[in-house]
Amino acid sequence: MTASDTVSGYRITVPAGWQRVTTGDGSAESIERFIAWKLRKQSGRDHVLTERALREQMPRLVSDAEAAGALDLYVFSEEIRGVPVVMSFVVSMTYLGASAADLDEADLAEVAGFGATESEFVDLEVGRCFRAVEHRASTVAEFRRLVAGQFAGSAQLDLPKADTAQAFEAVALIRNEESSGRMLPSTRVSYLLPVPASPGAFLLVVFSCDDSSFSEVQVLMFDAIVTTLKWV
């Protein structure tokens, strides 16, 4: 596909364990698939409570994501060697009012990085794009406000929507450590990809994960996922 070709969407390949929830047409079906996936290992009271929470929260989260410009949300939530691993990324459209050739690194960093500590131009099969990395450290109180915002209708694109399991874990953490002053580090990686034949339009792919011994591997997985992106 050349830069002059128009596109109708994108396609991306994710490894096993990732689930996609789409906005717009098909969102109801994708929510049902996501709920079934989340409940597959649960039974009894846990199954009932989790299903109730998901059916209440998921439509609102997807609606908020759509209002913020998101096309799709991808969630990974599995246990690896006894350790819960949760991560997610959001795919959205953003319009910058100028083509990639007219924007410098500082302009793109402001959109993709939100205070990025690392940024660079990278060449993918779909063309040249911009990658930014931001390392954050929030207090428990700040994290509490973030989670509250995510489940109270926040539509900020730079705050990836938490999945239910992650939110439940956050509540437990908040109760135990809110007064401790502990900082909660996290990593956010963003890609801005210019959409062919659409000057000023960019696909924005935003990944986030809590910092842990798995963080470097998680970021490498996300980078590998982005290399599979194709225009369709």
C-alpha positions as CSV (number, residue, x, y, z in Angstrom):
1,M,0.0,0.0,0.0
2,T,1.4,3.4,-1.0
3,A,1.0,6.8,0.8
4,S,-1.6,7.8,-1.9
5,D,-3.9,4.8,-1.2
6,T,-7.0,5.5,1.0
7,V,-7.7,3.2,3.9
8,S,-10.9,2.1,5.6
9,G,-9.3,0.8,8.8
10,Y,-6.4,-1.2,10.3
11,R,-5.6,-4.7,11.2
12,I,-3.4,-5.8,14.0
13,T,-2.3,-9.3,15.3
14,V,-2.2,-10.0,19.0
15,P,-0.9,-13.2,20.8
16,A,-3.1,-15.6,22.8
17,G,-4.5,-14.0,26.0
18,W,-5.4,-10.7,24.5
19,Q,-9.0,-9.7,24.0
20,R,-10.4,-6.9,21.8
21,V,-13.4,-4.8,22.7
22,T,-14.6,-2.5,19.9
23,T,-16.6,0.6,20.0
24,G,-19.4,1.6,17.6
25,D,-20.9,-1.1,15.4
26,G,-20.2,-4.5,16.9
27,S,-19.6,-3.2,20.4
28,A,-22.4,-5.2,22.0
29,E,-21.1,-8.5,20.5
30,S,-17.5,-7.7,21.6
31,I,-18.6,-6.9,25.1
32,E,-20.4,-10.3,25.3
33,R,-17.3,-12.1,24.1
34,F,-15.2,-10.2,26.7
35,I,-17.5,-11.1,29.5
36,A,-17.6,-14.7,28.5
37,W,-13.8,-14.7,28.4
38,K,-13.5,-13.1,31.9
39,L,-15.9,-15.6,33.4
40,R,-14.5,-18.7,31.8
41,K,-12.5,-19.7,35.0
42,Q,-15.0,-18.6,37.6
43,S,-17.9,-20.3,39.3
44,G,-20.4,-19.9,42.1
45,R,-20.5,-16.5,43.9
46,D,-17.4,-15.2,42.2
47,H,-19.0,-15.8,38.8
48,V,-22.2,-14.1,39.7
49,L,-20.6,-11.0,41.3
50,T,-18.1,-10.6,38.5
51,E,-20.7,-10.9,35.8
52,R,-23.0,-8.4,37.5
53,A,-20.1,-5.9,37.7
54,L,-19.0,-6.4,34.1
55,R,-22.5,-6.0,32.7
56,E,-22.9,-2.8,34.6
57,Q,-19.4,-1.3,33.9
58,M,-18.4,-2.5,30.4
59,P,-21.1,-0.7,28.4
60,R,-20.2,2.6,30.2
61,L,-16.5,2.1,29.7
62,V,-16.9,1.3,26.0
63,S,-19.2,4.3,25.6
64,D,-16.7,6.6,27.3
65,A,-13.9,5.2,25.2
66,E,-15.9,5.9,22.0
67,A,-16.6,9.4,23.1
68,A,-12.9,9.9,23.6
69,G,-12.2,8.8,20.1
70,A,-11.2,5.2,20.7
71,L,-11.8,2.6,18.1
72,D,-10.7,-0.5,20.0
73,L,-9.5,-1.5,23.5
74,Y,-7.3,-4.6,23.9
75,V,-6.9,-6.2,27.3
76,F,-4.6,-8.9,28.6
77,S,-5.4,-10.4,32.0
78,E,-3.8,-13.7,32.8
79,E,-1.8,-15.4,35.6
80,I,1.8,-16.3,34.6
81,R,3.6,-18.6,37.0
82,G,1.2,-17.7,39.7
83,V,1.6,-13.9,39.2
84,P,-1.4,-11.9,37.9
85,V,-0.4,-9.9,34.8
86,V,-2.7,-7.1,33.5
87,M,-2.0,-4.8,30.6
88,S,-3.9,-3.0,27.9
89,F,-3.7,-0.7,24.9
90,V,-6.2,1.6,23.2
91,V,-6.4,2.3,19.5
92,S,-7.9,5.7,18.5
93,M,-8.0,8.3,15.8
94,T,-6.6,11.8,16.4
95,Y,-6.5,14.8,14.1
96,L,-3.6,17.2,14.4
97,G,-4.4,19.6,11.6
98,A,-1.1,19.1,9.9
99,S,0.7,16.3,8.1
100,A,3.5,14.3,9.6
101,A,6.0,16.1,7.4
102,D,4.9,19.5,8.9
103,L,5.3,18.4,12.5
104,D,8.6,18.1,14.4
105,E,9.4,15.8,17.3
106,A,8.3,18.3,19.9
107,D,4.9,18.6,18.4
108,L,4.4,14.9,18.2
109,A,5.8,14.3,21.7
110,E,3.2,16.7,23.1
111,V,0.4,14.6,21.6
112,A,1.9,11.1,22.1
113,G,4.0,11.5,25.2
114,F,2.3,13.8,27.7
115,G,5.7,14.3,29.4
116,A,7.5,11.5,27.6
117,T,11.0,10.8,28.8
118,E,12.0,9.0,25.6
119,S,10.8,9.6,22.0
120,E,11.9,8.7,18.5
121,F,10.9,8.2,14.9
122,V,10.7,4.5,13.9
123,D,10.2,2.8,10.6
124,L,7.5,0.1,10.4
125,E,6.1,-1.8,7.4
126,V,3.3,0.8,7.2
127,G,5.7,3.7,7.1
128,R,7.5,6.1,9.5
129,C,5.8,6.7,12.8
130,F,6.5,8.3,16.1
131,R,7.1,6.4,19.4
132,A,7.1,7.9,22.9
133,V,7.6,6.4,26.3
134,E,6.5,8.0,29.6
135,H,7.3,6.7,33.1
136,R,4.9,7.8,35.7
137,A,4.9,7.6,39.5
138,S,1.6,8.2,41.2
139,T,0.8,8.3,44.9
140,V,-1.8,5.9,46.1
141,A,-4.2,8.8,46.5
142,E,-3.6,9.9,42.9
143,F,-4.1,6.4,41.7
144,R,-7.4,6.2,43.7
145,R,-8.6,9.3,41.8
146,L,-7.5,7.8,38.5
147,V,-9.4,4.6,39.1
148,A,-12.5,6.6,40.3
149,G,-12.3,8.7,37.1
150,Q,-12.1,5.6,34.9
151,F,-15.3,4.1,36.5
152,A,-17.2,7.4,36.8
153,G,-17.3,8.3,33.1
154,S,-13.8,9.7,32.5
155,A,-13.3,10.2,28.8
156,Q,-9.6,11.3,28.8
157,L,-7.8,9.5,26.1
158,D,-4.5,9.4,27.9
159,L,-6.0,7.4,30.8
160,P,-6.4,3.9,29.4
161,K,-9.6,2.2,30.8
162,A,-9.0,-0.3,33.5
163,D,-10.4,-3.7,33.2
164,T,-12.5,-5.0,36.1
165,A,-9.9,-7.3,37.6
166,Q,-7.4,-4.5,37.7
167,A,-9.9,-2.2,39.4
168,F,-10.7,-4.7,42.1
169,E,-7.0,-5.2,42.7
170,A,-6.6,-1.4,42.9
171,V,-9.3,-1.1,45.5
172,A,-7.6,-3.6,47.8
173,L,-4.2,-1.8,47.3
174,I,-5.8,1.6,48.1
175,R,-7.4,0.4,51.3
176,N,-4.1,-1.1,52.5
177,E,-1.6,1.6,51.5
178,E,-3.3,4.9,51.0
179,S,-1.7,6.4,54.1
180,S,1.7,4.9,53.4
181,G,2.9,7.5,50.9
182,R,4.0,4.7,48.5
183,M,4.5,5.6,44.9
184,L,3.0,3.5,42.2
185,P,5.2,3.5,39.1
186,S,3.8,2.8,35.6
187,T,4.9,2.9,32.0
188,R,3.0,4.3,29.0
189,V,4.1,3.7,25.4
190,S,2.4,5.6,22.5
191,Y,2.7,5.3,18.8
192,L,1.4,7.9,16.3
193,L,1.0,6.6,12.8
194,P,0.0,8.9,9.9
195,V,-3.1,7.6,8.1
196,P,-2.4,7.3,4.3
197,A,-4.1,9.8,2.0
198,S,-5.6,11.6,5.1
199,P,-3.4,14.7,5.9
200,G,-3.6,15.5,9.6
201,A,-5.1,12.2,10.6
202,F,-3.1,9.8,12.8
203,L,-3.8,6.5,14.4
204,L,-2.8,6.7,18.1
205,V,-2.0,3.4,19.9
206,V,-1.4,3.8,23.6
207,F,-0.2,1.0,25.9
208,S,0.1,1.0,29.7
209,C,1.2,-1.4,32.4
210,D,2.2,-1.2,36.1
211,D,5.9,-1.4,36.6
212,S,7.1,-4.8,37.7
213,S,9.6,-7.5,36.9
214,F,7.6,-8.1,33.8
215,S,7.5,-4.5,32.5
216,E,10.3,-4.7,30.1
217,V,8.9,-7.9,28.5
218,Q,5.4,-6.3,28.4
219,V,6.7,-3.3,26.5
220,L,8.6,-5.6,24.1
221,M,5.4,-7.6,23.5
222,F,3.5,-4.4,22.7
223,D,6.2,-3.1,20.4
224,A,6.1,-6.5,18.5
225,I,2.3,-6.2,18.3
226,V,2.5,-2.7,16.7
227,T,4.9,-4.1,14.0
228,T,2.0,-6.3,12.8
229,L,-0.2,-3.4,12.0
230,K,-1.5,-3.2,8.5
231,W,-3.8,-0.7,6.7
232,V,-6.9,-2.2,5.1
